[in-house]
Amino acid sequence: MSMRLFIRSQLPWLATGLGVMSLLMPGCTSPSSTGVQAQQPSLNSSSPAVESSPLEVAQKPERDLDVPYVPTPPEVVEAMLEVAKVGKDDILYDLGSGDGRIVITAAQKFGTRGVGIDIDPERVEEANQNAKEAGVTDRVKFIQQDIFKANFRDATVVTLYLLPSINLKLRPMLFEQLKPGTRIVSHAFDMGDWKPEKQLEVDGRQVYFWIVPDKVPENLRKFP
C-alpha cells in the first residue's frame, strides 16, 4: 500500500524475477493507490473463483499515482500478517496492492480471503497473474480503483504501504467504513496522533498495528 516521494528499498520477492511493487494491504502493499472505480467483489464462503475479467482493468489510471510502486520485503509481509493474526475467517483488503504479495501470501499461508486495490492497471494485471501461478484465484481478487472511492466495509483486516500524508488522508475513511475490532497494519508509516497498539521493527523497517476502537475520538475522524 509515501524529495516528495519516499522510495523504499527494492528487494526481489520471487526468484523467478516477477516484477514487483501502490492507497493510498506483504508487497507490498504496493503503493500506487488510486484510479478507476471497479465493481466491489462479494467475498463469502460460497464465492466462485474471483479472477478479474479484462473489463475490470482500465487502460490507464484516471490520475497520477499517489505513491511510487515499491514492494514490501517478504519478511515484512510475514510480520504484518502475523501481528494482525490473520486467519481463514478473515477478509483482508490491501489498499495499494502492487504485485499482490500481501493478499496472495495471506491466502497461501492462512487461507485468508482477500482483495487488492491499486490504481495501476499493470500492477493489477501482474497481481492477477501472480495469484493464478500461486493457485489462489478462488480466494483473492485484484481490482483497479481509486482507494479513496473504494468500499472495504466487509474487511476484517486492512494492510497499507503508503505515505504519511496518504495515511492521514485515509484515516477518516477507515473509521467511517470499518467496524470496531477491525485490524489495520501499515508498513513504514504511522497514522499521526492515532497511536498504534503495537510497533515492530523488522530488519530496520517499522510495522504499525492498530485495532479500530468502539468509540473513535472526534479529532481522529478529521483530516488534520
Secondary structure by P-SEA (a helix, b strand, c coil): ccccccccbbbbcccccccccccccccccccccccccccccccccccccccccccccccccccccccccccccaaaaaaaaaaacccccbbbbbcccccaaaaaaaaacccccbbbbbccaaaaaaaaaaaaaaccccccccccccccccccccccbbbbbccaaaaaaaaaaaaacccccbbbbbcccccccccccbbbbcccbbbbbbcccccccccccccc
